[in-house]
């Protein structure tokens, strides 16, 4: 550990979309004598507060790597990246957003809710992969020289061995290559083409180039599968998610996308198994609960579907579609009162006016229950 608290840094990033650039930033800082912390392993829920949040408190600077896709899950209340950023604000850290691969605050406005809106007011540094060394020099000489207003608290004694292990583990990772950084840029381009430009063939081309440059890029296989699902190429998507899971058995998105693909093929039991695998990795994965609920509903397992909808609602009480699905389960079980309650909560949470079919369903249930 560096005795100079001003040379301590926490690196926050979305592992699925920025692993290589985050590792390259860590390696540069580490090589220049900075005490940097980043977690390259999956975070066990029981250790999150003890290790991760304590490390934010123990470090003067907080770098958040921003790429297209980084903020997408920040809408979920329990998202770990959101928690890290909010805690850094709470501790009054010197927060430095590093924008890579074409990240733009304007196109991420919908995700910048609550305290995350403050990110766009911070002095951000653009980090193009082909000028990476120059950007890192600016980061070290200017951006990490800014004052820190919150107290920097030493790492708790009980955490020190584990923190040292994680830092050593990060430092032992292979040096990031130019090809890997270039692959991540193609990945970002593909993401933008898919999500913003709706250029599906272009997205496939760029994800494929990312894979050619970095054949072990699990997330590129996963996201190419996502595009193929949008192109109704279900079999191609299954090939890609299997490749992704083979490269990274803990890649939760691969199992989630496998579930979607199998559901579309009508292989409901296997789809449920895929969602089970996703939730075994991430017990807070809201979309996996929701999609497993949909699949269970299709099999006639209304009780199991209700459990998943209710879990999704606990994770996000404003999740309108989960209330609608819950209402449909109660309706099929002829529990009119609970169905009506769920439909009315759907109306309270849905954005915009409810459709005519929703209004009709609520009116029908009120008549069944003798309510005006």
C-alpha positions in Angstrom: 0.0 0.0 0.0 1.2 3.5 -0.8 1.7 5.7 2.3 0.6 8.8 0.3 -3.2 8.9 0.6 -3.2 11.4 -2.3 -2.0 8.6 -4.6 -4.8 6.2 -3.8 -7.4 5.5 -6.5 -10.6 3.4 -6.7 -11.5 2.3 -10.3 -15.2 1.7 -10.9 -16.3 0.1 -14.1 -19.0 -2.2 -15.7 -17.1 -5.5 -16.1 -19.2 -6.6 -19.0 -18.4 -3.6 -21.2 -15.2 -2.1 -20.0 -12.9 -4.8 -18.7 -10.0 -4.2 -20.9 -9.8 -0.4 -20.7 -10.3 -0.6 -16.9 -7.5 -3.1 -16.6 -5.3 -0.9 -18.8 -6.0 2.1 -16.6 -5.1 0.1 -13.5 -1.9 -1.2 -15.1 -0.8 2.3 -16.0 -1.4 3.8 -12.5 0.1 0.7 -10.8 3.3 1.1 -13.0 3.6 4.8 -12.0 3.5 4.1 -8.3 -0.2 4.7 -7.6 -2.1 2.6 -5.1 -5.0 1.6 -7.3 -7.8 -0.8 -6.5 -10.1 -2.5 -9.0 -12.0 -5.8 -8.6 -11.5 -8.2 -11.5 -13.5 -10.9 -9.8 -17.3 -11.3 -9.3 -18.4 -9.5 -6.1 -20.0 -11.8 -3.5 -23.0 -10.0 -2.1 -21.9 -10.8 1.5 -18.6 -9.0 0.9 -19.8 -6.0 -1.1 -20.2 -3.5 1.8 -17.2 -4.8 3.7 -14.6 -4.7 0.9 -15.9 -2.5 -1.9 -17.4 0.4 0.0 -14.6 0.4 2.5 -12.1 0.8 -0.4 -14.0 3.8 -1.7 -13.7 5.4 1.7 -10.0 4.4 1.9 -9.0 6.1 -1.4 -8.8 9.8 -2.3 -9.8 9.5 -5.9 -12.6 7.7 -7.7 -12.4 6.9 -11.4 -15.5 5.7 -13.2 -15.0 4.2 -16.7 -17.8 5.3 -18.9 -18.5 3.5 -22.2 -21.7 3.0 -24.2 -23.6 0.5 -22.1 -22.0 1.3 -18.7 -25.0 3.1 -17.3 -27.7 0.9 -18.7 -28.4 -1.1 -15.6 -28.1 1.9 -13.3 -31.9 2.3 -13.5 -32.1 -0.8 -11.3 -32.2 0.2 -7.6 -29.7 -2.5 -6.5 -27.2 -2.0 -9.3 -23.7 -2.3 -7.8 -22.1 0.3 -10.2 -24.8 2.9 -9.1 -24.0 2.1 -5.5 -20.3 2.7 -6.0 -20.9 6.0 -7.7 -23.4 7.2 -5.1 -21.1 6.2 -2.2 -18.2 8.1 -3.8 -20.4 11.2 -3.9 -21.4 10.6 -0.3 -17.7 10.4 0.7 -16.8 13.6 -1.2 -14.2 11.9 -3.4 -12.4 13.5 -6.3 -14.6 11.8 -9.0 -13.1 11.6 -12.4 -15.3 10.2 -15.3 -13.1 8.6 -18.0 -15.1 8.6 -21.3 -14.0 5.9 -23.8 -15.2 4.5 -27.1 -17.6 7.3 -27.9 -19.4 7.6 -24.6 -21.7 10.6 -24.6 -23.6 12.0 -21.7 -26.4 13.3 -23.9 -27.5 9.8 -25.1 -27.3 8.5 -21.5 -29.6 11.2 -20.0 -32.3 8.7 -19.1 -29.9 6.8 -16.9 -28.5 9.9 -15.1 -31.1 9.9 -12.4 -30.7 11.0 -8.8 -27.1 11.6 -7.7 -25.8 10.2 -11.0 -26.9 13.4 -12.7 -23.9 15.0 -11.0 -21.5 13.0 -13.1 -22.0 15.2 -16.2 -21.0 18.2 -14.1 -17.6 16.7 -13.3 -14.5 17.4 -15.3 -14.4 14.3 -17.5 -11.4 13.0 -19.5 -11.8 11.5 -23.0 -9.6 8.4 -23.4 -9.3 7.4 -27.1 -7.6 4.0 -27.4 -5.1 5.2 -30.0 -3.9 8.0 -27.7 -4.2 6.0 -24.5 -0.7 6.8 -23.1 -1.2 10.6 -23.6 -4.6 10.4 -21.9 -3.1 8.5 -18.9 -0.4 11.2 -18.5 -3.0 13.9 -18.3 -5.0 11.8 -15.8 -2.0 11.4 -13.5 -0.6 15.0 -13.9 -3.9 17.0 -13.8 -7.1 15.1 -13.0 -5.7 13.2 -10.0 -4.1 16.3 -8.6 -7.5 17.8 -7.6 -8.3 18.2 -3.9 -10.3 15.7 -1.9 -12.7 17.2 0.6 -13.9 14.1 2.4 -11.9 12.3 5.0 -9.8 9.3 3.7 -10.3 6.5 6.2 -7.6 3.7 6.4 -8.6 0.2 5.3 -10.0 -1.7 8.3 -7.6 -4.2 9.7 -9.9 -7.1 9.0 -10.0 -6.2 5.3 -6.3 -5.7 4.6 -5.4 -9.3 3.7 -8.3 -9.6 1.3 -7.7 -6.2 -0.3 -4.0 -7.0 -0.8 -5.0 -10.3 -2.4 -7.4 -8.5 -4.8 -4.8 -5.8 -5.7 -2.2 -8.5 -6.3 -4.7 -10.5 -8.4 -5.4 -7.4 -10.6 -1.7 -6.7 -10.9 -1.0 -10.2 -12.1 -3.4 -10.0 -15.0 -1.8 -10.1 -18.5 -0.8 -6.8 -19.9 -3.6 -5.3 -22.1 -2.7 -5.4 -25.7 -3.4 -2.9 -28.5 -5.6 -5.5 -30.1 -7.7 -5.9 -27.0 -8.2 -2.2 -26.7 -9.1 -2.0 -30.4 -11.5 -4.9 -30.0 -13.2 -3.0 -27.2 -13.6 0.0 -29.4 -15.2 -2.1 -32.1 -17.4 -3.5 -29.4 -18.5 0.0 -28.4 -19.2 0.9 -32.1 -21.3 -2.2 -32.4 -23.3 -1.4 -29.3 -24.1 2.1 -30.6 -25.1 0.7 -34.0 -27.4 -1.8 -32.3 -29.0 0.3 -29.6 -28.9 3.8 -31.1 -28.7 3.5 -34.9 -30.6 0.2 -35.2 -28.1 -0.9 -37.8 -28.2 -4.6 -37.1 -25.9 -5.8 -40.0 -23.4 -3.1 -39.1 -23.5 -4.2 -35.4 -22.9 -7.9 -36.4 -19.9 -6.8 -38.5 -18.3 -4.8 -35.7 -18.9 -7.5 -33.1 -17.3 -10.0 -35.5 -14.3 -7.7 -35.9 -14.0 -7.4 -32.1 -13.9 -11.2 -31.9 -11.4 -11.5 -34.7 -9.1 -9.1 -32.8 -9.7 -10.8 -29.4 -11.0 -14.3 -29.8 -11.5 -14.6 -26.0 -13.9 -11.6 -25.9 -16.8 -13.4 -24.3 -19.0 -10.3 -24.1 -18.6 -9.7 -27.8 -20.0 -13.1 -28.5 -22.8 -12.5 -26.0 -23.8 -9.1 -27.6 -23.6 -10.6 -31.1 -26.1 -13.1 -29.9 -28.3 -10.2 -28.7 -28.3 -8.7 -32.2 -29.0 -12.0 -33.8 -32.0 -12.4 -31.5 -33.3 -9.0 -32.8 -32.7 -10.4 -36.3 -34.7 -13.6 -35.4 -31.6 -15.7 -35.9 -32.3 -17.8 -32.9 -29.9 -20.7 -33.8 -27.1 -18.3 -34.5 -27.7 -16.6 -31.2 -27.5 -19.9 -29.3 -24.1 -20.7 -30.9 -22.8 -17.3 -29.7 -24.2 -17.5 -26.2 -22.7 -21.0 -25.8 -19.3 -19.6 -27.0 -19.7 -16.7 -24.5 -20.5 -19.0 -21.6 -17.6 -21.3 -22.5 -15.2 -18.4 -22.4 -16.6 -16.9 -19.2 -18.8 -19.3 -17.1 -19.8 -16.5 -14.8 -21.1 -14.2 -17.6 -24.7 -13.8 -16.4 -25.9 -12.2 -19.7 -25.0 -15.3 -21.7 -27.4 -17.5 -19.7 -30.0 -14.7 -19.8 -29.8 -14.5 -23.6 -29.8 -18.3 -23.8 -33.1 -18.3 -21.9 -34.6 -15.8 -24.4 -33.5 -17.9 -27.4 -34.7 -21.2 -25.9 -38.0 -19.6 -25.0 -38.5 -18.4 -28.6 -37.9 -22.0 -29.8 -40.5 -23.2 -27.4 -38.0 -25.1 -25.3 -39.5 -23.8 -22.1 -37.9 -26.2 -19.6 -34.4 -25.5 -20.9 -35.2 -21.7 -21.0 -36.1 -21.9 -17.3 -32.9 -23.7 -16.6 -30.9 -21.0 -18.4 -32.6 -18.3 -16.3 -31.9 -20.3 -13.2 -28.2 -20.3 -14.1 -28.3 -16.5 -14.6 -29.9 -16.0 -11.2 -27.5 -18.3 -9.5 -24.8 -15.9 -10.6 -26.7 -12.7 -9.9 -29.6 -13.0 -7.5 -30.6 -9.3 -8.2 -30.9 -9.7 -12.0 -34.4 -8.1 -12.4 -34.8 -8.9 -16.1 -34.0 -12.6 -15.5 -36.8 -12.9 -12.9 -39.2 -11.1 -15.2 -38.4 -13.3 -18.2 -38.5 -16.5 -16.2 -41.9 -15.3 -15.0 -43.0 -14.9 -18.7 -41.8 -18.4 -19.6 -43.4 -20.0 -16.5 -46.6 -18.3 -17.4 -46.5 -19.8 -20.9 -46.2 -23.3 -19.4 -49.2 -22.7 -17.2 -47.2 -22.5 -14.0 -49.0 -19.4 -12.7 -47.9 -19.9 -9.1 -44.2 -20.0 -10.1 -44.7 -17.1 -12.4 -46.2 -15.1 -9.6 -43.2 -15.7 -7.3 -40.9 -14.3 -10.0 -43.1 -11.3 -10.7 -43.3 -10.5 -6.9 -39.5 -10.8 -6.6 -39.1 -8.4 -9.5 -41.5 -6.0 -7.8 -39.5 -6.2 -4.6 -36.4 -5.3 -6.5 -38.1 -2.4 -8.3 -41.5 -1.4 -6.9 -42.1 0.8 -10.0 -41.8 -2.0 -12.5 -45.1 -1.6 -14.2 -45.0 -4.7 -16.5 -44.4 -7.0 -13.5 -47.7 -5.8 -12.0 -49.5 -6.5 -15.3 -48.0 -10.0 -15.4 -48.9 -10.6 -11.8 -52.4 -9.5 -12.5 -52.7 -12.0 -15.4 -51.6 -14.8 -13.1 -54.2 -14.0 -10.5 -56.8 -13.6 -13.3 -56.1 -17.1 -14.6 -56.4 -18.5 -11.1 -59.7 -16.6 -10.8 -58.5 -14.5 -7.9 -60.4 -11.5 -9.1 -59.5 -9.2 -6.1 -55.8 -9.7 -6.4 -55.9 -9.4 -10.1 -57.7 -6.1 -9.8 -55.2 -4.8 -7.2 -52.2 -5.8 -9.5 -53.8 -4.2 -12.6 -54.5 -0.9 -10.7 -50.9 -0.8 -9.5 -49.9 -1.3 -13.1 -51.9 1.8 -14.0 -50.2 3.7 -11.2 -46.7 2.9 -12.3 -46.9 2.7 -16.1 -45.6 5.6 -18.1 -48.4 7.3 -20.1 -52.1 6.5 -20.2 -53.2 2.9 -19.9 -54.4 1.2 -23.1 -58.0 0.5 -23.8 -57.5 -3.2 -23.1 -56.2 -2.4 -19.6 -59.1 -0.1 -18.9 -61.5 -2.8 -20.1 -59.9 -5.5 -17.9 -60.2 -3.3 -14.8 -63.8 -2.5 -15.6 -64.6 -6.2 -16.0 -63.1 -7.1 -12.7 -64.8 -4.4 -10.9 -68.1 -5.7 -12.2 -67.2 -9.2 -11.1 -66.5 -7.9 -7.6 -69.6 -5.7 -7.5 -67.5 -2.5 -7.3 -68.4 0.7 -9.0 
